[in-house]
Amino acid sequence: MKLSIIIPVYNSSKILKTLLDSIHTHVASLVGESLEVILINDKSLDDSWSEIKRMKIKYNYIKGINLRKNYGQHSAIFCGLKNCSGDKIICMDDDMQHDPKHIPKLINQLDNYDVCYVKYVKREHNYFKILISQINNLVSSFLMSKSIKIYTSSFKCFNKTINNKIIANDDTFVFLDYWIFKYSRKITSIDVTHNKRLFGKTNYGFKELLTLWSKMIFLIEVEKKNFKYFIILIIRFFFRTFLKSYISYRKKISIEIQEII
């Protein structure tokens, strides 16, 4: 079994060493040479790419991808998924709020399920971000016909079959969780702890959240003209009329890679 860990990187040069050392401690000892860690530098403004190069010297299972532009978290992950070779794939953030010690528990769930998300026992986010996430969970549960008990965290894992279906989609318009629920219902979650961000402030704000919502609302397919269909039309109208700058479906920009190491 080969394990791929996909991590989008943005302005995390001061965190990467701690993160990768922790992955080595908790994961590399279990899977050995069957591990690959793919770090996708999403046009960071600090020296994250230089730090990725330094850490690759220390750990030869690291693969670095330097993107030509800043594409956002989901697109960066999508790029990593297209360049991974694992039978099981972990997606996680670069800020140490997702603790690598939980990775073995996550991948064990794939013996019986296609996908495993996490549910945080106690979130180390501010109250506003927690509230927005709760609203997002309610809305996405309705739109994607998923259980409200499954929180679509960016810390998740799935098998190669699901990954192959995801990467068959167009990279100009990416919403990973929609595809995951489209391609499988064998989905579970586990409870994990949530750490405080190791350094600095989150790079994910309200603007990024609106952009993500716009991707979801314009990607969702509804064949029947039911209640959900008309709700989606209303939300799409709202985005087109009042939130034009967040409608990413009009920005047909393929992901360009500047360098791979």
N, C-alpha and C positions, 0 to 999 in steps of 0.2 A: 504494500500500500504506500503510494507516494502522497505526501501532503504539501499543498501549496498554501502559503499565507500571503494574502494580498493586502497591502497597506498603502493608501494614498497619502502623500506627504506634502504638507504646505507649512512653511515657516517653522519647522520643528528640529532645527539643527541641534538645539540644546537638549532635546529629549531622546533623539534616536539611539544614542549609545545605551542609555538605560533600558529602553524598550527592547533593543536587539539582544542585549545581555540577558534580559529576563526570558525572552523567547528561547535563547540557547539553554538556559538553565532548566526551564519547564517543559520544553518540547524536543529540542535537538537530541537530548539523551534518550528519548523514547523511540524516535523514528530514524535517527542516525543519518545516513547518506540519502535517505528517501525524502528529505526535507528541502524545499525551496522557499525562500522569502523574497517576494517581489515588491520592491519599493518604487512607487510611481511619483516622481517629483512633479507636482502640478504648478510649474513655473513659480517656485518659491522666491520670495524677496530677500531671504537670508542665504546663508551658505549651506543649505540642506543638501544640495547636490554634491558638494565637496565632502560633506560628512558621510553621505551614502558611499562615495568612492573609498573613503577611509575604512568604513566598516566592512566593505567587501573584501578588503585585504585581510581583515581579521577573521571573517566567516565566509568561506568560499561558496556556501549555498545561497548567498545573497545575489539577486539579480536587480540591477537598477535600470529604470526607464526614465529618461528626462523628456518631458513634454515640451513642445515648442511654444504653447500658450497655456493660459490658465483656463481649464475646461470645467472645473467643478468636481466635487467628490465622486458622484456616480459615474461620470465619464472616465475619470482617472481609474476607478475600480474596473470598469468595463475594459479598458486598455490592458490592465493587469490580467484579467480573466482570459483575454485573447492570447496572452503570452505565457500562460501557465500550463503545466503538464500533469497536475496532481489528480489522483483518483478522488480525493477529498479536498475541498477548498474552504479555507477560513478567510473571511473579510473582517477587518478590524481597523480602528482609528490609530493615529500616530501619537496620541497625547498621553498615553498610559492610563486613561480612564477605563480602557478595556484591558483587564489584567490577563497576561498570557498564561497564568496558572490555571485558567478555566478552559484552555484550549483542549486538553485531553478529554474533559467531560463532554465538550461539544462534539468532537469527532466520534466519540463512542456512540452517540445518538444516531449516527448515520448507518449503523448496523441494522436499524429497524425503520428509519425514516429517510426521506429524500433531503429534508431541510431541517435545520435546528436554529432558532433564534434564541436570544437571551432575554430575560426579564430581570430588571435590576431590583434587588431587595431594598436598597435605599439609594436614590439618585443624588449625585453630587453636582447638580446643576442649580442655577438660581430659579426662584419661583416662577418667573415669567417664562423661562424656557421649558420648565416642566409643564406649565399650563398649556403652552403652544403644542407641546408633544402630545398631551392628552387629547386636545382638540384634533390634532392630526390623526391620532389613532382612531378616534370616532369616525371622522370623515373617510379615511382610507378603508376602514372596516366596511362601511356602507358601500363605497364605490367599487372596492375590489372583492366584495362578498367573502370577506375573511372573518374569522372569529375575533371578537374584541379582546379575547384573552391573549392573542398573539400580538405582541408589540414588535413592530418592524424596526428593530434596532439595526444599526450599521455593524454591530458585532454579531456575526452569524456564520453558518457553514452549510454547505450543500455538496452533493456528489457530482461526479463528472458528467453524468447524463443530463442533469439540470443545467450545468455550465454550458454544455454543447448547444443546448436549445437557446440559452440566453445570448451567446455570442453569435448566433446565426442572424440576430437582428441588426438593423442599421445603426451604426455608431453616431449618427448625427442627432439622435433623439433617444436619450437613455433614461430609463426608470427601472431599476433593478427589481424592486419588490413587486411591482406589477407583473413582471415576467415570471418571477418565482411562483406567485399564486396562480398565474395562468397555466403554468406547466406542471404543477403538482399540488395535491391536497394532503400528501403524506408529510405533514409539517408539525413540528413540536417546538417546545421551548424549555429552557432550564433556568432556574434562579441563580443569579450570580451577584457578587458585590460590584459596586461601581466606585472607582477611585476618583479622587480630586485630580484635576489637570496638574501635571507635574510642573509645568512652567508656562507663564504667560496666560493670555486669555483665549477663549474659543474663537476660531476663525469662522464659525457658522452663526450667522445672524438672521434677522427677520427677512432681509432681502433674499438670502440664499434659500430660506424656507419657502417664500413665495415663488421663486424660480422652480423649486422642486414640485410644488403644488401644480404649477402651470404645466409641467411635463406630464404629471399624472392625469390631469383632467383632459388633456388633448390626446393622450395615448390610449385611454380606456375605450374599449369597443363594447357597445351595447346594441344588440341586434333587435330586441323587442322594444316597442314604444310603450314602455311601462313608466312607473313613477320615477325610477332611477334615471331613465333616459331623459325626462324633462328636467330633472334636477341638474344633470350634466350640461344640458343646453343652457340653462340659466347661469351656471357658474362660468361656462365658456364665454357667454355674452358679457359677463361682469369683467372677465380678464381682458377681452378684446376692447371693451369700452373704457374701463377705468385703470387697468393695469397693463397697458400695452407693452411697457418696457420689460415685463416679466414673462412674456409669451415666447418661450424658447423654441417652440416648434417652427417659427419662421427663420430661425438662425441655423441654416443648414451648413454647419462647419464640421467637417470630419476631423477626427483626432489625429494630429500629426506628432510623430516622435522625432525628437532632435538627436537623441543618442541613447544607445543601450549598452550596458556594461555587464 
